[in-house]
């Protein structure tokens, strides 16, 4: 059967996927600075006879496998950018680039998609429809790479799209799925509180921006507790707070920066409006002027239920029903959301927790790593998805 043939191809390709992943891990490139990574992907795809389009949207790579029979065009996406973090784990494939590492699994996503591509290309004469391989740059840093690649035609002719993310904190051997909202939207906040300086011993002669900013930071949580439906998720967090340079001087200015994370778009708008009004009102009451800047980041990721059902079926067929887990939504963001705004599709997680508990760390950690056989699960699930769109399922 075709599916069994493809599964065998994927299994035989695991060592190559590991080799590719480790090569990419040792040569990471930051978002929107990727040069060698897209060149490597291009050479790999061309080397196995796959048609390639380069510099899509700037730095993206798109491969296409054309089946010899009519059918759907199914896209699969992997991201390939790294993060500005110093690699500190104990591994032979440590990053060779100071201050840069793959700390989110994008090297694994790329290797899994390339392994899947090799398997599918080996049977293209038996395929109904086409497979589009979207290798995306810049996911970690807004404005991201997905919108630029979409604008440059990466979804042209595509009927459905799928993607997967390795998760270092989820149990290996499982595929995690969810209909509807899976990942939040993100907006960045910058609140500048302008007061007037004074000697620390004579605070009555000035307007203290630190005091005002502190009250604003506390008041912001009332948006979550008093302006939001308790059944809807919202997070407002301040991650940076800077003011002053001396211990006995009240400064002229205090600056706070943070993030808003939410799923519901109406609540996203409300949170921004309430934050602006609340910050300015509290500042005014304490004698300070307040400037609020809110920069819109990625939209929330919403999975199409019918396409997620295909993932459930594909993963169940490949690994058994017990391997498919319904998961909760998470607050980290993902610019795969923009593909799903254009065509139906689904994004899912694959557990990749390390077997050694001492090596289990969160994403974006200096010792980040993942269980490499999880890449085989991604590739096999992708294979299963393709089979679900064939007239005769192998």
C-alpha positions as a Markdown table, in Angstrom:
| # | Residue | x | y | z |
|---|---|---|---|---|
| 1 | Unk | 0.0 | 0.0 | 0.0 |
| 2 | Unk | 1.2 | 3.5 | -0.8 |
| 3 | Unk | 0.9 | 4.7 | 2.8 |
| 4 | Unk | 3.1 | 1.8 | 4.1 |
| 5 | Unk | 5.6 | 2.5 | 1.4 |
| 6 | Unk | 5.8 | 6.2 | 2.4 |
| 7 | Unk | 6.0 | 5.3 | 6.1 |
| 8 | Unk | 9.0 | 3.0 | 5.4 |
| 9 | Unk | 10.6 | 5.8 | 3.4 |
| 10 | Unk | 10.2 | 8.2 | 6.3 |
| 11 | Unk | 11.6 | 5.7 | 8.8 |
| 12 | Unk | 14.6 | 5.1 | 6.6 |
| 13 | Unk | 15.1 | 8.9 | 6.3 |
| 14 | Unk | 15.2 | 9.6 | 10.1 |
| 15 | Unk | 19.0 | 9.4 | 10.4 |
| 16 | Unk | 19.2 | 11.9 | 7.5 |
| 17 | Unk | 16.6 | 14.2 | 9.2 |
| 18 | Unk | 18.8 | 14.1 | 12.3 |
| 19 | Unk | 21.9 | 14.9 | 10.3 |
| 20 | Unk | 20.1 | 17.8 | 8.6 |
| 21 | Unk | 18.7 | 19.1 | 11.9 |
| 22 | Unk | 22.1 | 19.0 | 13.6 |
| 23 | Unk | 23.7 | 20.8 | 10.7 |
| 24 | Unk | 21.2 | 23.6 | 10.9 |
| 25 | Unk | 21.5 | 23.7 | 14.7 |
| 26 | Unk | 25.2 | 24.3 | 14.4 |
| 27 | Unk | 24.7 | 27.0 | 11.8 |
| 28 | Unk | 21.7 | 29.1 | 13.0 |
| 29 | Unk | 20.7 | 32.4 | 11.5 |
| 30 | Unk | 18.6 | 35.2 | 13.0 |
| 31 | Unk | 15.2 | 36.2 | 11.8 |
| 32 | Unk | 15.3 | 38.2 | 8.5 |
| 33 | Unk | 19.1 | 37.6 | 8.3 |
| 34 | Unk | 18.9 | 34.1 | 6.9 |
| 35 | Unk | 21.2 | 33.5 | 3.9 |
| 36 | Unk | 22.9 | 30.1 | 4.2 |
| 37 | Unk | 19.8 | 28.3 | 5.6 |
| 38 | Unk | 17.5 | 29.0 | 2.6 |
| 39 | Unk | 20.5 | 28.2 | 0.3 |
| 40 | Unk | 20.9 | 24.8 | 2.1 |
| 41 | Unk | 17.1 | 24.1 | 1.7 |
| 42 | Unk | 17.2 | 25.1 | -1.9 |
| 43 | Unk | 20.2 | 22.8 | -2.7 |
| 44 | Unk | 18.6 | 19.9 | -0.8 |
| 45 | Unk | 15.3 | 20.1 | -2.7 |
| 46 | Unk | 16.9 | 20.6 | -6.1 |
| 47 | Unk | 19.2 | 17.7 | -5.2 |
| 48 | Unk | 16.3 | 15.3 | -4.9 |
| 49 | Unk | 14.7 | 16.6 | -8.1 |
| 50 | Unk | 12.0 | 19.0 | -6.6 |
| 51 | Unk | 11.1 | 22.2 | -8.4 |
| 52 | Unk | 12.1 | 25.2 | -6.3 |
| 53 | Unk | 11.3 | 28.9 | -6.2 |
| 54 | Unk | 13.8 | 31.0 | -4.3 |
| 55 | Unk | 13.6 | 34.3 | -2.4 |
| 56 | Unk | 9.9 | 34.1 | -2.0 |
| 57 | Unk | 8.8 | 37.2 | 0.0 |
| 58 | Unk | 12.4 | 38.0 | 0.5 |
| 59 | Unk | 14.1 | 34.9 | 2.0 |
| 60 | Unk | 11.6 | 32.1 | 1.7 |
| 61 | Unk | 11.9 | 28.9 | -0.3 |
| 62 | Unk | 8.9 | 27.1 | -1.9 |
| 63 | Unk | 9.2 | 23.6 | -3.4 |
| 64 | Unk | 6.5 | 21.9 | -5.4 |
| 65 | Unk | 5.9 | 18.2 | -6.0 |
| 66 | Unk | 3.6 | 17.8 | -8.9 |
| 67 | Unk | 1.6 | 14.6 | -8.9 |
| 68 | Unk | 0.8 | 12.9 | -12.2 |
| 69 | Unk | -2.9 | 12.7 | -11.4 |
| 70 | Unk | -5.4 | 15.5 | -10.8 |
| 71 | Unk | -6.3 | 16.3 | -7.2 |
| 72 | Unk | -6.0 | 18.8 | -4.4 |
| 73 | Unk | -2.9 | 21.1 | -3.8 |
| 74 | Unk | -1.8 | 20.7 | -0.2 |
| 75 | Unk | 0.7 | 23.0 | 1.4 |
| 76 | Unk | 3.0 | 22.2 | 4.3 |
| 77 | Unk | 5.0 | 24.9 | 6.1 |
| 78 | Unk | 8.2 | 24.8 | 8.2 |
| 79 | Unk | 10.0 | 27.9 | 9.7 |
| 80 | Unk | 13.8 | 28.1 | 9.8 |
| 81 | Unk | 15.0 | 31.1 | 11.8 |
| 82 | Unk | 16.9 | 31.1 | 15.1 |
| 83 | Unk | 17.0 | 33.2 | 18.2 |
| 84 | Unk | 19.5 | 35.7 | 19.8 |
| 85 | Unk | 20.4 | 33.3 | 22.6 |
| 86 | Unk | 23.8 | 31.8 | 23.6 |
| 87 | Unk | 23.7 | 28.0 | 23.3 |
| 88 | Unk | 24.6 | 26.5 | 26.7 |
| 89 | Unk | 23.6 | 22.9 | 26.5 |
| 90 | Unk | 26.0 | 19.9 | 26.5 |
| 91 | Unk | 25.7 | 18.4 | 23.1 |
| 92 | Unk | 28.1 | 17.7 | 20.2 |
| 93 | Unk | 25.9 | 19.7 | 17.8 |
| 94 | Unk | 26.2 | 23.0 | 19.8 |
| 95 | Unk | 25.7 | 26.2 | 17.9 |
| 96 | Unk | 28.9 | 27.5 | 16.3 |
| 97 | Unk | 27.5 | 31.1 | 16.1 |
| 98 | Unk | 28.1 | 33.1 | 19.2 |
| 99 | Unk | 24.9 | 34.4 | 20.7 |
| 100 | Unk | 22.6 | 32.7 | 18.2 |
| 101 | Unk | 20.9 | 29.3 | 18.6 |
| 102 | Unk | 17.9 | 27.3 | 17.5 |
| 103 | Unk | 16.0 | 27.4 | 20.8 |
| 104 | Unk | 12.5 | 26.7 | 19.4 |
| 105 | Unk | 12.8 | 23.7 | 17.2 |
| 106 | Unk | 12.7 | 25.4 | 13.8 |
| 107 | Unk | 15.7 | 23.3 | 12.7 |
| 108 | Unk | 13.6 | 20.2 | 13.5 |
| 109 | Unk | 10.6 | 21.6 | 11.6 |
| 110 | Unk | 12.8 | 22.1 | 8.5 |
| 111 | Unk | 14.5 | 18.7 | 8.7 |
| 112 | Unk | 11.1 | 17.0 | 9.1 |
| 113 | Unk | 9.6 | 18.8 | 6.1 |
| 114 | Unk | 12.7 | 17.9 | 4.0 |
| 115 | Unk | 12.4 | 14.3 | 5.0 |
| 116 | Unk | 8.7 | 14.3 | 4.2 |
| 117 | Unk | 9.5 | 15.9 | 0.8 |
| 118 | Unk | 12.0 | 13.2 | 0.0 |
| 119 | Unk | 9.5 | 10.5 | 0.7 |
| 120 | Unk | 6.6 | 12.1 | -1.2 |
| 121 | Unk | 8.8 | 12.9 | -4.2 |
| 122 | Unk | 9.7 | 9.2 | -4.5 |
| 123 | Unk | 6.1 | 8.3 | -5.3 |
| 124 | Unk | 5.0 | 11.5 | -7.2 |
| 125 | Unk | 3.9 | 9.3 | -10.2 |
| 126 | Unk | 1.2 | 7.8 | -7.9 |
| 127 | Unk | 0.0 | 11.1 | -6.4 |
| 128 | Unk | -3.3 | 12.9 | -7.0 |
| 129 | Unk | -2.7 | 16.6 | -6.9 |
| 130 | Unk | 0.3 | 18.6 | -5.8 |
| 131 | Unk | 2.3 | 19.2 | -2.6 |
| 132 | Unk | 3.7 | 22.6 | -1.9 |
| 133 | Unk | 6.6 | 22.9 | 0.6 |
| 134 | Unk | 6.7 | 26.3 | 2.3 |
| 135 | Unk | 10.0 | 27.0 | 4.0 |
| 136 | Unk | 9.5 | 30.3 | 5.9 |
| 137 | Unk | 11.9 | 32.8 | 7.2 |
| 138 | Unk | 11.5 | 35.3 | 10.1 |
| 139 | Unk | 8.8 | 33.7 | 12.2 |
| 140 | Unk | 10.3 | 34.7 | 15.5 |
| 141 | Unk | 10.5 | 38.5 | 14.8 |
| 142 | Unk | 7.5 | 40.6 | 13.6 |
| 143 | Unk | 6.5 | 41.4 | 10.9 |
| 144 | Unk | 7.3 | 37.7 | 10.4 |
| 145 | Unk | 7.8 | 36.0 | 7.1 |
| 146 | Unk | 4.4 | 34.5 | 6.4 |
| 147 | Unk | 2.6 | 37.7 | 5.1 |
| 148 | Unk | 5.5 | 38.5 | 2.8 |
| 149 | Unk | 5.5 | 35.0 | 1.4 |
| 150 | Unk | 1.7 | 35.1 | 0.9 |
| 151 | Unk | 1.9 | 38.4 | -0.9 |
| 152 | Unk | 4.6 | 36.9 | -3.1 |
| 153 | Unk | 2.2 | 34.0 | -4.1 |
| 154 | Unk | 3.3 | 31.1 | -1.9 |
| 155 | Unk | -0.4 | 30.1 | -1.5 |
| 156 | Unk | -1.3 | 30.5 | -5.2 |
| 157 | Unk | -3.4 | 27.5 | -6.2 |
| 158 | Unk | -3.3 | 26.0 | -2.7 |
| 159 | Unk | -6.5 | 24.4 | -1.4 |
| 160 | Unk | -5.4 | 23.6 | 2.2 |
| 161 | Unk | -2.4 | 24.1 | 4.4 |
| 162 | Unk | -0.9 | 22.3 | 7.4 |
| 163 | Unk | 1.9 | 22.9 | 9.8 |
| 164 | Unk | 3.4 | 21.4 | 13.0 |
| 165 | Unk | 5.4 | 22.6 | 15.9 |
| 166 | Unk | 7.7 | 20.4 | 18.1 |
| 167 | Unk | 7.0 | 21.0 | 21.8 |
| 168 | Unk | 9.8 | 20.3 | 24.3 |
| 169 | Unk | 7.4 | 20.3 | 27.3 |
| 170 | Unk | 4.9 | 17.8 | 25.8 |
| 171 | Unk | 5.3 | 14.1 | 26.0 |
| 172 | Unk | 6.9 | 12.4 | 23.1 |
| 173 | Unk | 4.9 | 9.9 | 21.1 |
| 174 | Unk | 1.8 | 12.1 | 21.0 |
| 175 | Unk | 0.2 | 14.5 | 18.5 |
| 176 | Unk | -1.7 | 17.4 | 20.2 |
| 177 | Unk | -4.7 | 18.9 | 18.4 |
| 178 | Unk | -7.4 | 21.6 | 18.9 |
| 179 | Unk | -10.2 | 23.1 | 16.9 |
| 180 | Unk | -10.5 | 26.9 | 16.8 |
| 181 | Unk | -8.1 | 29.1 | 18.7 |
| 182 | Unk | -4.8 | 27.5 | 19.4 |
| 183 | Unk | -2.4 | 30.4 | 19.9 |
| 184 | Unk | -3.0 | 34.0 | 21.0 |
| 185 | Unk | -2.5 | 37.3 | 19.3 |
| 186 | Unk | 0.2 | 39.7 | 20.5 |
| 187 | Unk | 0.4 | 43.4 | 20.8 |
| 188 | Unk | 3.4 | 45.2 | 22.3 |
| 189 | Unk | 2.9 | 48.1 | 24.8 |
| 190 | Unk | 5.1 | 51.1 | 25.6 |
| 191 | Unk | 3.8 | 53.5 | 28.3 |
| 192 | Unk | 5.8 | 56.7 | 28.9 |
| 193 | Unk | 5.0 | 58.6 | 32.0 |
| 194 | Unk | 6.2 | 62.2 | 32.0 |
| 195 | Unk | 6.5 | 63.9 | 35.3 |
| 196 | Unk | 8.8 | 66.6 | 36.6 |
| 197 | Unk | 12.0 | 66.0 | 38.5 |
| 198 | Unk | 12.8 | 66.8 | 42.1 |
| 199 | Unk | 15.1 | 66.0 | 44.9 |
| 200 | Unk | 14.2 | 62.8 | 46.6 |
| 201 | Unk | 14.0 | 64.7 | 49.9 |
| 202 | Unk | 11.5 | 67.2 | 48.5 |
| 203 | Unk | 9.0 | 65.1 | 46.4 |
| 204 | Unk | 6.3 | 67.8 | 46.8 |
| 205 | Unk | 8.2 | 70.0 | 44.4 |
| 206 | Unk | 7.8 | 67.6 | 41.5 |
| 207 | Unk | 5.4 | 65.1 | 39.9 |
| 208 | Unk | 6.7 | 61.6 | 40.5 |
| 209 | Unk | 6.5 | 59.4 | 37.3 |
| 210 | Unk | 7.7 | 56.3 | 39.2 |
| 211 | Unk | 4.7 | 56.5 | 41.6 |
| 212 | Unk | 2.3 | 57.1 | 38.7 |
| 213 | Unk | 3.8 | 54.3 | 36.6 |
| 214 | Unk | 3.5 | 51.9 | 39.6 |
| 215 | Unk | -0.1 | 52.7 | 40.0 |
| 216 | Unk | -0.7 | 52.3 | 36.3 |
| 217 | Unk | 1.0 | 48.9 | 36.3 |
| 218 | Unk | -1.3 | 47.7 | 39.1 |
| 219 | Unk | -4.4 | 49.3 | 37.6 |
| 220 | Unk | -3.8 | 47.5 | 34.3 |
| 221 | Unk | -4.8 | 44.2 | 35.9 |
| 222 | Unk | -8.3 | 45.6 | 36.5 |
| 223 | Unk | -8.8 | 45.2 | 32.7 |
| 224 | Unk | -8.4 | 41.5 | 33.1 |
| 225 | Unk | -10.4 | 41.2 | 36.3 |
| 226 | Unk | -13.2 | 43.8 | 35.7 |
| 227 | Unk | -13.5 | 44.5 | 32.0 |
| 228 | Unk | -13.1 | 41.0 | 30.6 |
| 229 | Unk | -15.6 | 38.1 | 30.4 |
| 230 | Unk | -14.2 | 35.5 | 32.9 |
| 231 | Unk | -14.7 | 32.8 | 30.3 |
| 232 | Unk | -12.3 | 34.6 | 27.8 |
| 233 | Unk | -8.5 | 34.6 | 28.1 |
| 234 | Unk | -6.5 | 37.8 | 28.4 |
| 235 | Unk | -3.0 | 38.5 | 29.6 |
| 236 | Unk | -1.5 | 41.9 | 30.1 |
| 237 | Unk | 2.1 | 41.8 | 31.3 |
| 238 | Unk | 4.7 | 44.5 | 31.9 |
| 239 | Unk | 8.2 | 43.1 | 31.3 |
| 240 | Unk | 10.3 | 46.2 | 31.4 |
| 241 | Unk | 10.2 | 49.1 | 33.8 |
| 242 | Unk | 12.9 | 51.8 | 33.7 |
| 243 | Unk | 13.1 | 55.1 | 35.5 |
| 244 | Unk | 15.9 | 57.2 | 37.1 |
| 245 | Unk | 19.6 | 56.9 | 37.6 |
| 246 | Unk | 20.2 | 58.1 | 41.1 |
| 247 | Unk | 18.7 | 56.9 | 44.5 |
| 248 | Unk | 18.0 | 60.4 | 45.7 |
| 249 | Unk | 16.5 | 62.0 | 42.6 |
| 250 | Unk | 12.9 | 61.8 | 41.4 |
| 251 | Unk | 13.3 | 61.5 | 37.6 |
| 252 | Unk | 11.4 | 63.3 | 34.9 |
| 253 | Unk | 10.3 | 60.1 | 33.1 |
| 254 | Unk | 9.4 | 56.4 | 33.6 |
| 255 | Unk | 8.9 | 54.0 | 30.8 |
| 256 | Unk | 7.2 | 50.6 | 30.9 |
| 257 | Unk | 7.0 | 48.0 | 28.1 |
| 258 | Unk | 4.9 | 44.9 | 27.9 |
| 259 | Unk | 2.6 | 42.6 | 26.0 |
| 260 | Unk | -1.1 | 41.9 | 25.5 |
| 261 | Unk | -2.1 | 38.4 | 24.7 |
| 262 | Unk | -5.6 | 37.4 | 23.7 |
| 263 | Unk | -7.6 | 35.2 | 21.4 |
| 264 | Unk | -10.9 | 37.1 | 20.8 |
| 265 | Unk | -10.4 | 40.0 | 18.4 |
| 266 | Unk | -13.1 | 42.2 | 20.0 |
| 267 | Unk | -11.5 | 41.7 | 23.3 |
| 268 | Unk | -8.1 | 42.6 | 21.8 |
| 269 | Unk | -9.5 | 45.9 | 20.7 |
| 270 | Unk | -11.2 | 46.5 | 24.0 |
| 271 | Unk | -8.0 | 45.8 | 25.9 |
| 272 | Unk | -6.0 | 48.3 | 23.9 |
| 273 | Unk | -8.7 | 51.0 | 24.4 |
| 274 | Unk | -9.1 | 50.4 | 28.1 |
| 275 | Unk | -5.3 | 50.3 | 28.6 |
| 276 | Unk | -4.8 | 53.6 | 26.9 |
| 277 | Unk | -7.6 | 55.4 | 28.8 |
| 278 | Unk | -6.7 | 53.9 | 32.1 |
| 279 | Unk | -3.0 | 54.7 | 31.9 |
| 280 | Unk | -3.7 | 58.3 | 30.9 |
| 281 | Unk | -6.3 | 58.8 | 33.5 |
| 282 | Unk | -4.2 | 57.4 | 36.4 |
| 283 | Unk | -1.2 | 59.4 | 35.3 |
| 284 | Unk | -3.3 | 62.6 | 35.1 |
| 285 | Unk | -4.6 | 62.0 | 38.6 |
| 286 | Unk | -1.1 | 61.9 | 39.9 |
| 287 | Unk | 0.1 | 65.0 | 37.9 |
| 288 | Unk | 1.7 | 63.2 | 35.0 |
| 289 | Unk | 1.2 | 63.1 | 31.3 |
| 290 | Unk | 1.1 | 59.7 | 29.8 |
| 291 | Unk | 1.9 | 58.6 | 26.2 |
| 292 | Unk | 0.7 | 55.1 | 25.2 |
| 293 | Unk | 2.1 | 53.3 | 22.1 |
| 294 | Unk | 0.5 | 49.9 | 21.1 |
| 295 | Unk | 2.1 | 48.1 | 18.2 |
| 296 | Unk | -0.1 | 45.4 | 16.7 |
| 297 | Unk | 1.7 | 42.0 | 16.4 |
| 298 | Unk | 0.6 | 38.6 | 15.1 |
| 299 | Unk | -3.1 | 37.7 | 14.9 |
| 300 | Unk | -4.5 | 34.8 | 16.9 |
| 301 | Unk | -4.2 | 31.4 | 15.2 |
| 302 | Unk | -7.5 | 29.8 | 14.5 |
| 303 | Unk | -7.7 | 26.1 | 13.3 |
| 304 | Unk | -10.4 | 25.1 | 10.8 |
| 305 | Unk | -12.2 | 22.1 | 12.4 |
| 306 | Unk | -12.7 | 20.1 | 9.2 |
| 307 | Unk | -8.9 | 20.3 | 8.5 |
| 308 | Unk | -8.0 | 19.5 | 12.1 |
| 309 | Unk | -10.2 | 16.4 | 11.8 |
| 310 | Unk | -8.0 | 15.3 | 9.0 |
| 311 | Unk | -5.0 | 15.6 | 11.3 |
| 312 | Unk | -6.8 | 13.6 | 14.0 |
| 313 | Unk | -7.5 | 10.8 | 11.5 |
| 314 | Unk | -4.0 | 10.8 | 10.0 |
| 315 | Unk | -2.3 | 10.7 | 13.4 |
| 316 | Unk | -4.7 | 8.1 | 14.7 |
| 317 | Unk | -4.1 | 5.9 | 11.7 |
| 318 | Unk | -0.3 | 6.3 | 12.0 |
| 319 | Unk | 0.1 | 6.0 | 15.8 |
| 320 | Unk | -3.2 | 4.8 | 17.3 |
| 321 | Unk | -6.0 | 6.8 | 18.9 |
| 322 | Unk | -4.3 | 7.0 | 22.2 |
| 323 | Unk | -1.5 | 9.0 | 20.7 |
| 324 | Unk | -3.8 | 11.9 | 19.7 |
| 325 | Unk | -4.4 | 14.3 | 22.6 |
| 326 | Unk | -6.8 | 17.3 | 22.7 |
| 327 | Unk | -4.8 | 20.2 | 24.0 |
| 328 | Unk | -5.6 | 23.6 | 25.5 |
| 329 | Unk | -4.8 | 26.9 | 23.7 |
| 330 | Unk | -1.5 | 28.6 | 24.6 |
| 331 | Unk | -0.5 | 32.2 | 24.8 |
| 332 | Unk | 2.7 | 32.2 | 22.7 |
| 333 | Unk | 2.1 | 33.5 | 19.2 |
| 334 | Unk | 2.7 | 32.1 | 15.7 |
| 335 | Unk | 2.5 | 33.8 | 12.3 |
| 336 | Unk | 1.1 | 30.6 | 10.7 |
| 337 | Unk | -2.2 | 32.4 | 11.6 |
| 338 | Unk | -2.0 | 34.4 | 8.4 |
| 339 | Unk | -1.9 | 31.3 | 6.2 |
| 340 | Unk | -5.1 | 30.1 | 7.9 |
| 341 | Unk | -6.8 | 33.5 | 7.2 |
| 342 | Unk | -6.3 | 32.8 | 3.4 |
| 343 | Unk | -7.0 | 29.1 | 3.0 |
| 344 | Unk | -8.5 | 26.3 | 5.3 |
| 345 | Unk | -6.0 | 24.4 | 7.3 |
| 346 | Unk | -4.7 | 23.3 | 10.7 |
| 347 | Unk | -1.6 | 23.7 | 12.9 |
| 348 | Unk | -0.8 | 21.1 | 15.5 |
| 349 | Unk | 1.8 | 20.2 | 18.1 |
| 350 | Unk | 4.0 | 17.1 | 18.3 |
| 351 | Unk | 5.4 | 16.1 | 21.7 |
| 352 | Unk | 9.2 | 16.2 | 21.8 |
| 353 | Unk | 10.1 | 16.0 | 25.5 |
| 354 | Unk | 13.7 | 14.8 | 26.1 |
| 355 | Unk | 13.9 | 11.4 | 27.7 |
| 356 | Unk | 16.4 | 12.7 | 30.3 |
| 357 | Unk | 14.3 | 14.9 | 32.6 |
| 358 | Unk | 17.3 | 17.0 | 33.5 |
| 359 | Unk | 17.4 | 18.1 | 29.8 |
| 360 | Unk | 13.7 | 19.1 | 29.7 |
| 361 | Unk | 13.6 | 22.9 | 29.5 |
| 362 | Unk | 11.1 | 25.3 | 27.9 |
| 363 | Unk | 11.3 | 26.9 | 24.5 |
| 364 | Unk | 13.6 | 29.9 | 24.1 |
| 365 | Unk | 15.9 | 28.5 | 26.9 |
| 366 | Unk | 19.7 | 28.5 | 26.6 |
| 367 | Unk | 19.7 | 24.7 | 27.0 |
| 368 | Unk | 16.8 | 24.0 | 24.7 |
| 369 | Unk | 16.8 | 20.6 | 22.9 |
| 370 | Unk | 14.2 | 18.1 | 21.8 |
| 371 | Unk | 13.7 | 14.4 | 21.2 |
| 372 | Unk | 14.8 | 14.0 | 17.6 |
| 373 | Unk | 12.6 | 11.0 | 16.7 |
| 374 | Unk | 9.6 | 13.4 | 17.0 |
| 375 | Unk | 10.6 | 14.6 | 13.6 |
| 376 | Unk | 9.5 | 11.3 | 12.2 |
| 377 | Unk | 6.1 | 11.8 | 13.8 |
| 378 | Unk | 5.7 | 15.1 | 12.0 |
| 379 | Unk | 6.7 | 13.6 | 8.6 |
| 380 | Unk | 4.4 | 10.6 | 9.1 |
| 381 | Unk | 1.5 | 12.8 | 10.1 |
| 382 | Unk | 2.1 | 14.9 | 7.0 |
| 383 | Unk | 2.1 | 11.7 | 4.9 |
| 384 | Unk | -1.2 | 10.6 | 6.5 |
| 385 | Unk | -2.7 | 14.0 | 5.7 |
| 386 | Unk | -1.8 | 13.6 | 2.1 |
| 387 | Unk | -3.3 | 10.1 | 2.0 |
| 388 | Unk | -6.6 | 11.4 | 3.4 |
| 389 | Unk | -6.9 | 13.6 | 0.3 |
| 390 | Unk | -6.2 | 10.7 | -2.1 |
| 391 | Unk | -9.2 | 9.0 | -3.8 |
| 392 | Unk | -7.8 | 5.7 | -2.6 |
| 393 | Unk | -6.3 | 5.8 | 0.8 |
| 394 | Unk | -3.4 | 3.4 | 1.1 |
